[in-house]
Amino acid sequence: MQPNLVLLFVYGIERSSLSAVTDYHHSAGSAKTPRCNLYSLIITPVGMKKGWKRFLNDLTISSRFLFRDEFQQEFKIQDTLVPAVFIQTGKSIHQLITADEINRVSSTDQLADLVKQRFVKYFA
């Protein structure tokens, strides 16, 4: 594990607005229901996808998953578009993957490749 480094995966939905299961089931359907591509890519009705879990276990860095409101409250950042991926080093955070990039991803494998690519680029 990389000491003092954490990948932050921030969902584009509020923890308090809907239950996660409700959002997952409606994410592809209703225009009235908030949609989060990051959430839809990695979560199933019974939890995190197995392939994504394996990917995270193989990384040399720990990770956290936050809903938009949790992220905003903890880091006092209101104007960043989410979903997004950040890297936290101590008390500083830096964005690795933007909302636009995540919203163009269509599979968990593509997301894993993008995370690896950015992680390597960040530490090259």
C-alpha positions as CSV (number, residue, x, y, z in Angstrom):
1,M,0.0,0.0,0.0
2,Q,1.1,3.5,-0.7
3,P,1.3,5.3,2.6
4,N,-0.8,8.5,3.1
5,L,-2.6,8.1,-0.3
6,V,-6.3,7.3,-0.8
7,L,-8.3,7.2,-4.0
8,L,-11.7,8.9,-3.5
9,F,-14.5,7.8,-5.7
10,V,-17.3,10.3,-5.4
11,Y,-20.8,9.4,-6.6
12,G,-22.9,12.0,-8.4
13,I,-25.9,11.3,-6.1
14,E,-26.8,12.5,-2.6
15,R,-26.7,9.9,0.1
16,S,-29.8,11.5,1.7
17,S,-31.9,12.1,-1.5
18,L,-32.6,8.5,-2.3
19,S,-31.6,5.1,-1.1
20,A,-28.7,3.6,-3.1
21,V,-30.8,0.7,-4.2
22,T,-33.6,2.9,-5.5
23,D,-31.1,5.0,-7.5
24,Y,-29.5,1.9,-8.9
25,H,-32.8,0.4,-10.1
26,H,-33.9,3.7,-11.6
27,S,-30.6,4.9,-13.0
28,A,-31.2,3.8,-16.5
29,G,-34.9,4.7,-16.6
30,S,-36.6,7.7,-15.3
31,A,-35.4,11.2,-16.2
32,K,-36.8,12.4,-12.8
33,T,-34.5,10.1,-10.9
34,P,-30.9,11.2,-10.4
35,R,-28.4,9.1,-12.4
36,C,-24.8,8.4,-11.6
37,N,-22.7,6.5,-14.1
38,L,-20.0,5.7,-11.5
39,Y,-22.5,4.1,-9.2
40,S,-24.2,2.2,-12.0
41,L,-20.8,0.8,-13.2
42,I,-19.6,-0.6,-9.9
43,I,-22.7,-1.4,-7.8
44,T,-25.3,-4.1,-8.1
45,P,-28.4,-4.5,-6.0
46,V,-26.4,-6.8,-3.7
47,G,-23.2,-4.8,-3.4
48,M,-20.1,-4.0,-5.3
49,K,-19.3,-5.9,-8.5
50,K,-16.8,-8.8,-7.9
51,G,-14.5,-7.7,-10.7
52,W,-14.4,-4.2,-9.4
53,K,-13.6,-5.5,-5.9
54,R,-10.8,-7.6,-7.3
55,F,-9.4,-4.5,-9.1
56,L,-9.4,-2.5,-5.9
57,N,-7.7,-5.3,-4.0
58,D,-4.9,-5.4,-6.6
59,L,-4.2,-1.7,-6.3
60,T,-1.4,-0.5,-4.1
61,I,-3.5,2.3,-2.7
62,S,-6.5,2.3,-0.4
63,S,-9.9,3.7,-1.6
64,R,-13.0,5.3,-0.2
65,F,-16.4,5.8,-1.8
66,L,-18.4,8.9,-0.9
67,F,-21.8,10.3,-2.0
68,R,-21.8,13.9,-3.2
69,D,-23.1,15.4,0.0
70,E,-20.5,13.5,2.1
71,F,-17.7,14.7,-0.1
72,Q,-18.9,18.3,0.0
73,Q,-19.2,18.2,3.8
74,E,-15.9,16.5,4.5
75,F,-13.7,18.5,2.0
76,K,-15.7,21.8,1.9
77,I,-15.7,21.6,-2.0
78,Q,-19.0,22.7,-3.5
79,D,-18.3,23.5,-7.1
80,T,-16.7,20.3,-8.5
81,L,-18.8,18.2,-10.9
82,V,-19.3,14.6,-9.8
83,P,-19.0,11.7,-10.3
84,A,-15.3,12.0,-10.1
85,V,-12.2,10.3,-8.8
86,F,-9.7,12.1,-6.6
87,I,-6.4,11.2,-5.0
88,Q,-6.0,12.3,-1.4
89,T,-2.4,12.9,-0.1
90,G,-2.6,13.9,3.5
91,K,-5.0,16.8,3.7
92,S,-4.7,17.7,0.0
93,I,-6.9,16.3,-2.8
94,H,-6.3,16.3,-6.5
95,Q,-8.8,15.3,-9.2
96,L,-7.7,12.3,-11.3
97,I,-10.8,11.7,-13.4
98,T,-13.6,14.2,-14.2
99,A,-17.3,13.7,-14.4
100,D,-17.2,14.1,-18.2
101,E,-14.7,11.3,-18.4
102,I,-16.6,9.0,-16.1
103,N,-19.8,9.6,-18.0
104,R,-18.1,8.4,-21.2
105,V,-17.1,5.1,-19.7
106,S,-19.4,2.2,-20.5
107,S,-17.9,-0.7,-18.6
108,T,-16.2,-1.5,-15.3
109,D,-13.1,-2.7,-17.2
110,Q,-12.8,0.7,-19.0
111,L,-13.1,2.5,-15.7
112,A,-10.4,0.3,-14.1
113,D,-8.1,1.0,-17.1
114,L,-8.7,4.7,-16.8
115,V,-8.0,4.7,-13.0
116,K,-4.8,2.7,-13.6
117,Q,-3.7,5.0,-16.4
118,R,-4.2,8.2,-14.4
119,F,-2.7,6.7,-11.2
120,V,0.5,5.8,-13.1
121,K,0.6,9.2,-14.9
122,Y,0.1,11.0,-11.6
123,F,3.1,9.1,-10.0
124,A,5.4,8.9,-13.1
